[in-house]
């Protein structure tokens, strides 16, 4: 039985380095690196070396070409991945129209570059 697609925006396979940080009163603060596996206007799939709990709030800096995008968001799922890594779904917090347009331009250009 096929799973119904729930995504409202197209996802683009990406490979961008991500610096992320969080504050966790129970376990302390953290600063880590990861990489994107895919991205959309609503969020991204992040590959990291530690499991992140659902609901964890993150601040993210995503390297995209010569730009760095700053986002905040929330972990919506986390599952085991290859070689002790974890795939973590992040849903972005609402962003300004300007930031959303800039992200859309980047994702569109990235998709066109991969096609050609």
Secondary structure, 3 states (H helix, E strand, C coil): CCCCCCCCCCCEECCCEEEEEECCCCCCCEEEEEEEEEECCCEEEEEECCCCCCCCEEEEEEEECCEEEEEEEEEEEEEECHHHCEEEEEEECCCCHHHHHHHHHHHHHHHHHHHC
